[in-house]
Amino acid sequence: MDMWLKATKSWRRKFEPRVRVWKLKEEKTCEEYRCIVRDKVEEAKWKGLGVNDHWQQMKGIMMETAQDICGMTKGPHRHKETWWWNEDVAEAVRENKIMYGKWKKENTKEARMEYKKSRQNAKRVISSVTEGMRK
């Protein structure tokens, strides 16, 4: 009996703009935010509301003010920063690419062994740099 499985396609997550709440760590921004929220809370009509309605209104005031003061993120990151990339890593990767090209061009066992050594060296250099940076 044969069994067929259909592979599902993985979709990219859509970018959702977010409020830049980390800007509230700045003293000036935080004080401005507090003043505006305080003013809006005083202007709001709270009589006759249930607990959930009261909470929703308060949440709306805080979110709206945060969007106005802090702004929203514009889009996904275009380039990921490789904090561990340095000259040693660049040299090891460059050497690895050269050896790979040589192996594919010559297609010999010696060239393959050289490529494997350079690949292991590149992995070793990258892991040592990332471990050194983490400590």
C-alpha positions as a Markdown table, in Angstrom:
| # | Residue | x | y | z |
|---|---|---|---|---|
| 1 | Met | 0.0 | 0.0 | 0.0 |
| 2 | Asp | 1.4 | 3.3 | -1.1 |
| 3 | Met | 0.9 | 6.4 | 1.0 |
| 4 | Trp | 1.1 | 9.9 | -0.5 |
| 5 | Leu | 1.7 | 13.0 | 1.7 |
| 6 | Lys | 1.1 | 16.4 | 0.3 |
| 7 | Ala | 3.8 | 18.9 | 1.4 |
| 8 | Thr | 2.4 | 22.2 | 2.7 |
| 9 | Lys | 3.9 | 25.4 | 1.5 |
| 10 | Ser | 5.3 | 27.5 | 4.3 |
| 11 | Trp | 4.2 | 31.1 | 4.0 |
| 12 | Arg | 6.1 | 34.1 | 5.1 |
| 13 | Arg | 4.6 | 36.0 | 8.0 |
| 14 | Lys | 3.2 | 39.3 | 7.0 |
| 15 | Phe | 4.7 | 42.3 | 8.5 |
| 16 | Glu | 2.5 | 43.9 | 11.1 |
| 17 | Pro | 3.4 | 47.5 | 12.1 |
| 18 | Arg | 4.0 | 47.9 | 15.9 |
| 19 | Val | 3.9 | 50.8 | 18.2 |
| 20 | Arg | 7.5 | 51.9 | 19.1 |
| 21 | Val | 6.9 | 51.6 | 22.9 |
| 22 | Trp | 10.7 | 51.4 | 23.5 |
| 23 | Lys | 10.8 | 55.1 | 22.9 |
| 24 | Leu | 8.9 | 55.6 | 26.2 |
| 25 | Lys | 12.2 | 54.8 | 28.0 |
| 26 | Glu | 13.4 | 58.3 | 27.0 |
| 27 | Glu | 12.5 | 60.7 | 29.8 |
| 28 | Lys | 11.2 | 63.5 | 27.5 |
| 29 | Thr | 8.9 | 61.1 | 25.5 |
| 30 | Cys | 7.6 | 59.4 | 28.7 |
| 31 | Glu | 6.7 | 62.7 | 30.3 |
| 32 | Glu | 4.9 | 63.9 | 27.2 |
| 33 | Tyr | 3.0 | 60.6 | 27.0 |
| 34 | Arg | 2.0 | 60.9 | 30.7 |
| 35 | Cys | 0.7 | 64.4 | 30.2 |
| 36 | Ile | -1.4 | 63.6 | 27.2 |
| 37 | Val | -2.8 | 60.4 | 28.7 |
| 38 | Arg | -3.7 | 62.4 | 31.9 |
| 39 | Asp | -5.5 | 65.0 | 29.9 |
| 40 | Lys | -7.5 | 62.5 | 27.8 |
| 41 | Val | -8.5 | 60.5 | 30.9 |
| 42 | Glu | -9.8 | 63.7 | 32.6 |
| 43 | Glu | -11.8 | 64.6 | 29.4 |
| 44 | Ala | -13.3 | 61.0 | 29.0 |
| 45 | Lys | -16.8 | 60.2 | 30.1 |
| 46 | Trp | -16.6 | 57.4 | 32.6 |
| 47 | Lys | -20.1 | 57.4 | 34.1 |
| 48 | Gly | -22.4 | 54.4 | 33.4 |
| 49 | Leu | -19.7 | 52.2 | 32.0 |
| 50 | Gly | -19.1 | 48.6 | 33.0 |
| 51 | Val | -15.7 | 47.3 | 33.9 |
| 52 | Asn | -14.9 | 45.9 | 30.4 |
| 53 | Asp | -16.1 | 49.1 | 28.7 |
| 54 | His | -14.0 | 51.2 | 31.1 |
| 55 | Trp | -11.0 | 49.0 | 30.4 |
| 56 | Gln | -11.5 | 49.2 | 26.6 |
| 57 | Gln | -11.8 | 53.0 | 26.7 |
| 58 | Met | -8.6 | 53.3 | 28.9 |
| 59 | Lys | -6.7 | 50.9 | 26.6 |
| 60 | Gly | -7.8 | 52.9 | 23.5 |
| 61 | Ile | -6.6 | 56.2 | 25.1 |
| 62 | Met | -3.2 | 54.7 | 26.0 |
| 63 | Met | -2.7 | 53.0 | 22.6 |
| 64 | Glu | -3.8 | 56.0 | 20.6 |
| 65 | Thr | -1.5 | 58.3 | 22.6 |
| 66 | Ala | 1.4 | 55.9 | 22.2 |
| 67 | Gln | 0.9 | 55.8 | 18.5 |
| 68 | Asp | 0.9 | 59.6 | 18.3 |
| 69 | Ile | 3.9 | 60.1 | 20.5 |
| 70 | Cys | 6.1 | 57.1 | 19.7 |
| 71 | Gly | 5.0 | 56.3 | 16.1 |
| 72 | Met | 4.8 | 52.9 | 14.4 |
| 73 | Thr | 7.4 | 50.7 | 12.8 |
| 74 | Lys | 7.6 | 51.1 | 9.1 |
| 75 | Gly | 8.6 | 47.6 | 7.7 |
| 76 | Pro | 10.5 | 44.4 | 8.2 |
| 77 | His | 14.3 | 44.5 | 8.6 |
| 78 | Arg | 16.0 | 44.6 | 5.2 |
| 79 | His | 19.4 | 43.4 | 6.3 |
| 80 | Lys | 20.2 | 41.3 | 9.3 |
| 81 | Glu | 23.2 | 42.4 | 11.2 |
| 82 | Thr | 25.9 | 39.8 | 11.6 |
| 83 | Trp | 27.5 | 41.1 | 14.8 |
| 84 | Trp | 30.1 | 38.3 | 14.7 |
| 85 | Trp | 31.5 | 39.0 | 11.2 |
| 86 | Asn | 35.1 | 40.3 | 11.3 |
| 87 | Glu | 38.3 | 40.0 | 9.2 |
| 88 | Asp | 39.2 | 36.5 | 10.5 |
| 89 | Val | 35.7 | 35.2 | 9.5 |
| 90 | Ala | 35.9 | 36.9 | 6.1 |
| 91 | Glu | 39.2 | 35.4 | 5.3 |
| 92 | Ala | 38.1 | 31.9 | 6.3 |
| 93 | Val | 34.9 | 32.1 | 4.2 |
| 94 | Arg | 36.9 | 33.6 | 1.3 |
| 95 | Glu | 39.3 | 30.7 | 1.4 |
| 96 | Asn | 36.4 | 28.2 | 1.7 |
| 97 | Lys | 34.8 | 29.7 | -1.5 |
| 98 | Ile | 38.1 | 29.5 | -3.4 |
| 99 | Met | 38.6 | 25.8 | -2.4 |
| 100 | Tyr | 35.0 | 25.0 | -3.3 |
| 101 | Gly | 35.5 | 26.5 | -6.8 |
| 102 | Lys | 38.8 | 24.6 | -7.2 |
| 103 | Trp | 37.1 | 21.3 | -6.2 |
| 104 | Lys | 34.2 | 21.8 | -8.6 |
| 105 | Lys | 36.6 | 22.8 | -11.4 |
| 106 | Glu | 39.1 | 20.0 | -10.9 |
| 107 | Asn | 36.8 | 17.3 | -9.5 |
| 108 | Thr | 39.6 | 15.4 | -7.8 |
| 109 | Lys | 39.9 | 13.8 | -4.4 |
| 110 | Glu | 42.8 | 16.1 | -3.3 |
| 111 | Ala | 40.8 | 19.2 | -4.2 |
| 112 | Arg | 37.8 | 17.8 | -2.3 |
| 113 | Met | 40.0 | 17.1 | 0.8 |
| 114 | Glu | 41.4 | 20.7 | 0.6 |
| 115 | Tyr | 37.8 | 22.0 | 0.4 |
| 116 | Lys | 36.7 | 19.9 | 3.4 |
| 117 | Lys | 39.7 | 21.2 | 5.5 |
| 118 | Ser | 38.9 | 24.8 | 4.6 |
| 119 | Arg | 35.2 | 24.3 | 5.3 |
| 120 | Gln | 36.0 | 22.9 | 8.8 |
| 121 | Asn | 38.4 | 25.8 | 9.4 |
| 122 | Ala | 35.7 | 28.3 | 8.5 |
| 123 | Lys | 33.3 | 26.6 | 10.8 |
| 124 | Arg | 35.9 | 26.6 | 13.6 |
| 125 | Val | 36.7 | 30.3 | 13.1 |
| 126 | Ile | 33.0 | 31.3 | 13.1 |
| 127 | Ser | 32.2 | 29.2 | 16.2 |
| 128 | Ser | 35.2 | 30.6 | 18.1 |
| 129 | Val | 34.3 | 34.2 | 17.2 |
| 130 | Thr | 30.6 | 33.7 | 18.2 |
| 131 | Glu | 31.5 | 32.0 | 21.5 |
| 132 | Gly | 34.0 | 34.8 | 22.2 |
| 133 | Met | 31.5 | 37.5 | 21.6 |
| 134 | Arg | 28.8 | 35.8 | 23.8 |
| 135 | Lys | 31.1 | 35.7 | 26.9 |
